[in-house]
Amino acid sequence: MFTKRFNISWIASSLVMFALSYIWHGIFLTDFSRLSYPKEVFLVIASFVYLIIGFVAAKAIDIKMLDKYFNRKPILKGAVSGAGLGFMLFLISTVVGVSFSTGSKLENLLLDVCWQVIEQSAGGAVVGIAHYFIFDSSAIIED
């Protein structure tokens, strides 16, 4: 389970998604200025969350259902599985966020879902790149 390929793809995708999130929420949207608690606390919690998301992204590329459509295309397979993960995370965060927000406009929700899909697609593509470039002898199935 925890092969070199998995570990590298997990950590690399987590770092890429965390960096993209920081750029989006911290620089473009300036969401950090609206935090009601220290930014450092948010960043520590976010780093753990992105480690979990990266773990799921690194496992999602192994879904056998995708093999039919993306055989020998790990980068595309990773991006597609990441997009699905991003959409699922958007749905979960929207449902959980209902109790914390005062309401969202449709434009904000559309922007959020687009960004979430882009962010997790990038993380999935990083997983695919790792699968493409890192040899894993345990992935070879012997007959």
C-alpha positions in Angstrom: 0.0 0.0 0.0 2.6 2.5 1.0 5.0 2.1 -1.9 7.5 4.7 -3.0 5.2 5.7 -5.9 2.2 6.1 -3.5 4.1 8.1 -0.9 5.7 10.5 -3.4 2.4 11.1 -5.3 0.5 11.5 -2.0 2.9 14.2 -0.6 3.5 15.9 -4.0 -0.2 16.2 -4.7 -0.9 17.5 -1.2 1.7 20.2 -1.6 0.4 21.3 -5.0 -3.2 21.4 -3.8 -2.2 23.3 -0.6 -0.2 25.8 -2.6 -3.0 26.3 -5.1 -5.5 26.8 -2.2 -3.2 29.3 -0.5 -2.7 31.3 -3.7 -6.5 31.3 -4.5 -7.8 32.0 -1.0 -4.9 34.0 0.4 -3.9 36.1 -2.6 -6.8 36.3 -5.1 -9.8 36.2 -2.8 -8.2 37.5 0.4 -10.2 35.1 2.5 -7.5 35.0 5.1 -8.3 38.5 6.2 -11.8 37.4 7.2 -10.7 34.6 9.5 -11.9 35.0 13.1 -8.9 33.1 14.5 -5.1 33.2 13.8 -4.0 32.4 10.2 -1.4 30.1 11.6 -4.1 27.9 13.1 -5.9 27.8 9.8 -2.8 26.9 7.9 -1.9 24.0 10.3 -5.4 22.6 10.0 -5.5 23.1 6.3 -2.2 21.2 5.9 -3.7 18.2 7.6 -6.8 18.4 5.5 -4.7 18.6 2.3 -2.7 15.5 3.5 -6.0 13.7 3.7 -7.2 14.9 0.3 -3.8 14.0 -1.2 -4.1 10.5 0.3 -7.5 10.1 -1.3 -6.3 11.5 -4.6 -3.3 9.0 -4.6 -5.7 6.1 -3.9 -8.4 7.3 -6.4 -6.2 6.8 -9.4 -6.3 3.1 -8.7 -10.0 2.9 -9.3 -10.4 0.0 -11.7 -13.5 1.6 -13.4 -11.2 4.2 -14.9 -8.8 1.7 -16.4 -11.3 1.0 -19.2 -11.1 4.6 -20.4 -7.7 5.8 -19.4 -5.4 2.7 -19.8 -1.8 3.9 -20.2 -2.8 7.5 -19.6 -2.0 8.0 -15.9 -1.9 11.8 -16.1 -5.3 12.1 -17.6 -6.6 9.4 -15.3 -5.3 11.3 -12.3 -6.8 14.6 -13.5 -10.2 13.0 -14.1 -10.2 11.2 -10.7 -9.1 14.4 -9.1 -11.9 16.3 -10.8 -14.4 13.8 -9.4 -12.8 14.2 -6.0 -13.0 18.0 -6.3 -16.7 17.8 -7.1 -17.3 15.5 -4.1 -15.4 17.8 -1.8 -17.4 20.8 -3.1 -20.6 18.9 -2.3 -19.5 18.0 1.2 -18.1 21.5 2.0 -21.3 23.1 0.7 -23.5 20.9 2.9 -21.3 21.4 6.0 -20.8 25.1 5.2 -24.6 25.8 5.3 -24.5 25.9 9.1 -21.5 28.3 9.1 -22.4 30.8 6.3 -25.1 33.4 6.0 -25.8 32.3 2.4 -24.1 32.0 -0.9 -25.0 33.4 -4.3 -25.3 31.0 -7.2 -22.3 32.8 -8.8 -20.2 32.1 -5.7 -21.2 28.4 -5.7 -20.3 28.0 -9.4 -17.0 29.7 -8.8 -16.3 27.5 -5.8 -17.2 24.3 -7.7 -15.0 25.3 -10.7 -12.1 26.1 -8.4 -12.4 22.9 -6.4 -12.5 20.8 -9.5 -9.4 22.6 -10.9 -7.5 22.3 -7.7 -8.1 18.6 -7.2 -7.6 17.9 -10.9 -4.1 19.5 -10.6 -3.5 17.3 -7.6 -4.7 14.2 -9.5 -2.5 15.1 -12.4 0.5 15.3 -10.1 -0.4 11.7 -8.9 -0.6 10.7 -12.6 2.8 12.2 -13.3 4.2 10.3 -10.3 2.7 7.1 -11.7 4.2 7.8 -15.1 7.7 8.6 -13.9 8.2 6.5 -10.8 8.7 2.8 -11.4 6.9 0.5 -9.0 7.9 -3.1 -9.2 4.9 -4.1 -7.0 2.5 -2.9 -9.7 3.8 -5.6 -12.1 1.3 -8.5 -12.1 2.9 -11.8 -12.8 1.0 -14.5 -14.6 
